């Protein structure tokens, strides 16, 4: 049996977690929220984190969601300086350049994550991504089809508990 993160650990850490929703590869920051049950194994998360950092950061363009502009406006006092804004966006941008759709947890609802950044092409093929666990207890809203993926700017990742 694989070890799971305890509730205390989850509540006290901002955990990077990874999964696949259909053909879209997800990176999410937990922001002290509970992880989805389907990804809550520390060994899987550790392996996915190692895999993600082995992946080359590409020079692909990154699309930032409309949601992120609202976050920056709402947190203007905390993220008022350009340096703070860049620090917030860097991790999400880097994950998008590795081929992930990168999400941050809603500060008011731990079952909702908002898209922050994604690769402009929609999906990048990266040899390290294969073998990522399927998120069986979550869904994307709206669920982008491959046809309209390049136009998507706002997607929510909703966890079913």
C-alpha positions in Angstrom: 0.0 0.0 0.0 1.4 3.4 -0.9 1.6 6.1 1.7 -0.8 9.0 1.6 -0.3 12.6 2.7 -1.9 13.1 6.1 -4.7 15.8 6.4 -2.4 17.8 8.7 0.4 17.7 6.1 -2.0 18.7 3.2 -3.4 21.6 5.2 0.0 23.0 6.1 1.7 22.7 2.6 1.2 24.0 -0.9 1.7 20.7 -2.7 2.3 20.5 -6.4 0.3 17.6 -7.8 0.0 16.1 -11.3 -2.6 14.2 -13.2 -4.2 13.6 -16.6 -7.8 14.6 -17.4 -8.4 12.9 -20.8 -5.7 14.2 -23.1 -4.8 17.2 -21.0 -1.9 17.0 -18.5 -2.6 18.9 -15.3 -0.3 20.6 -12.8 -2.0 22.1 -9.7 -0.9 23.8 -6.5 -3.0 22.7 -3.5 -2.6 26.0 -1.5 -3.2 24.0 1.7 -6.3 22.3 0.4 -7.0 18.5 0.5 -5.7 16.6 -2.5 -8.0 14.6 -4.8 -8.1 11.0 -3.5 -6.9 9.7 -6.9 -3.6 11.6 -6.6 -3.0 11.5 -2.9 -0.1 9.1 -2.7 3.2 10.7 -1.7 5.2 8.3 -3.8 3.2 9.0 -7.0 3.4 12.7 -6.3 7.2 12.5 -5.7 7.7 10.6 -8.9 5.6 13.0 -10.9 7.4 16.0 -9.4 10.8 14.5 -10.3 9.5 13.8 -13.8 8.2 17.3 -14.2 11.5 18.9 -13.3 13.4 16.5 -15.7 11.3 17.9 -18.5 12.8 20.6 -20.6 11.3 24.0 -20.5 10.4 24.8 -24.1 10.2 28.2 -25.7 6.5 27.6 -26.5 4.3 30.6 -25.9 2.2 30.6 -22.8 -1.4 31.7 -22.6 -2.5 33.2 -19.2 -6.1 32.9 -18.3 -8.4 35.8 -17.7 -8.8 34.6 -14.1 -5.2 35.4 -13.3 -5.7 39.1 -14.1 -8.5 39.1 -11.5 -6.2 37.4 -8.9 -3.6 40.0 -9.5 -6.1 42.9 -9.2 -7.7 41.4 -6.1 -4.3 40.9 -4.4 -2.9 44.2 -5.6 -1.6 45.0 -2.1 0.3 41.7 -1.8 1.2 41.4 -5.5 1.5 45.1 -6.2 5.1 45.1 -7.2 6.1 43.6 -10.5 8.6 41.4 -8.8 5.9 39.8 -6.6 3.7 39.3 -9.7 6.5 37.6 -11.6 7.3 35.4 -8.6 3.6 34.3 -8.5 3.5 33.6 -12.3 6.9 32.0 -12.8 6.0 28.5 -11.5 2.8 28.3 -13.5 4.6 29.7 -16.6 7.4 27.1 -16.3 4.9 24.3 -15.9 3.0 25.4 -19.0 6.3 25.5 -20.9 6.8 21.9 -19.9 3.4 20.9 -21.4 1.1 21.2 -18.4 -2.1 23.1 -18.0 -1.2 24.8 -14.7 -3.9 25.5 -12.0 -4.1 27.2 -8.7 -6.6 26.4 -6.0 -9.5 28.8 -5.4 -8.8 30.4 -1.9 -12.5 30.1 -1.0 -13.3 26.7 -2.3 -10.9 23.8 -2.0 -12.7 21.7 -4.6 -12.1 24.3 -7.4 -8.9 25.1 -9.2 -8.6 27.8 -11.8 -6.4 27.7 -14.9 -3.5 30.1 -14.6 -1.4 29.2 -17.6 -1.3 26.7 -20.4 0.8 26.0 -23.5 -0.4 28.1 -26.5 -0.6 25.0 -28.6 -3.0 23.3 -26.2 -1.1 20.1 -25.8 2.6 19.5 -26.0 3.9 16.0 -26.6 6.6 15.3 -24.1 8.2 11.9 -23.6 8.3 12.3 -19.8 4.6 12.9 -19.4 3.4 9.4 -20.3 2.4 7.3 -17.3 0.7 10.1 -15.5 -2.2 9.0 -13.3 -5.8 9.7 -14.5 -7.7 12.1 -12.2 -10.7 9.9 -11.6 -12.4 12.3 -9.1 -12.3 15.5 -11.0 -13.3 17.2 -14.2 -12.6 20.2 -16.3 -15.4 22.8 -16.8 -16.0 23.5 -19.6 -14.2 20.4 -21.0 -12.1 21.7 -23.9 -12.2 19.7 -27.1 -9.1 19.2 -29.2 -10.8 21.3 -31.8 -11.1 24.5 -29.8 -8.2 24.0 -27.4 -6.1 26.9 -28.7 -8.9 29.4 -27.9 -9.5 28.3 -24.3 -8.6 31.0 -21.7 -10.7 30.0 -18.7 -11.2 26.5 -17.4 -12.0 25.3 -13.9 -10.8 22.0 -12.5 -13.5 20.7 -10.1 -12.9 18.0 -7.7 -15.7 15.5 -6.8 -15.6 14.7 -3.1 
